[in-house]
Structures are given as structure tokens and as C-alpha cells.
Amino acid sequence: MKVILDIKDNRIPFFMELVKSLDYISVIKEVKDESKSQFV
């Protein structure tokens, strides 16, 4: 399953550390550009 999340800027570092610490989740791609994220 794939999930797309919109996370507030001030919470991104915490959330990414949490996600990367879980062995059953793979981060495929991070979209940091707001205009590109609208496309995704």
C-alpha cells in the first residue's frame, strides 16, 4: 500500500526520523517542492 501525506514543515524532521526507524516502512520519495507535490 502507498500513502501520500501532507506534513507541516515544523514536524517534518521528527516524522521522517520516526518513519525511518520503522523497519516495515520504506521511504520511496520525498517531494519538498510545493508545486511538484501538488502534481503528485
C-alpha positions as CSV (number, residue, x, y, z in Angstrom):
1,M,0.0,0.0,0.0
2,K,1.2,3.5,-0.7
3,V,0.2,6.6,1.2
4,I,0.8,10.3,0.5
5,L,0.9,12.6,3.5
6,D,1.0,16.4,3.8
7,I,3.0,17.2,6.9
8,K,3.5,20.7,8.5
9,D,7.0,22.0,7.9
10,N,8.0,22.2,11.5
11,R,7.2,18.5,12.1
12,I,9.0,17.0,9.1
13,P,12.3,16.2,10.8
14,F,10.6,14.4,13.7
15,F,8.2,12.5,11.4
16,M,10.9,11.4,9.0
17,E,13.1,10.1,11.9
18,L,10.1,8.2,13.2
19,V,9.3,6.6,9.8
20,K,12.8,5.7,9.0
21,S,13.1,3.9,12.4
22,L,10.3,1.5,11.5
23,D,11.6,-1.5,9.6
24,Y,8.3,-2.2,7.8
25,I,8.2,1.2,6.1
26,S,10.2,2.2,3.0
27,V,10.5,5.9,2.1
28,I,10.4,5.8,-1.7
29,K,10.5,9.5,-2.5
30,E,10.3,12.8,-0.6
31,V,8.8,15.7,-2.5
32,K,9.9,19.0,-1.0
33,D,8.8,21.4,-3.7
34,E,5.2,22.6,-3.1
35,S,4.4,22.9,-6.8
36,K,5.6,19.4,-7.5
37,S,3.8,18.0,-4.6
38,Q,0.5,19.3,-6.0
39,F,1.2,17.3,-9.1
40,V,1.9,14.1,-7.1
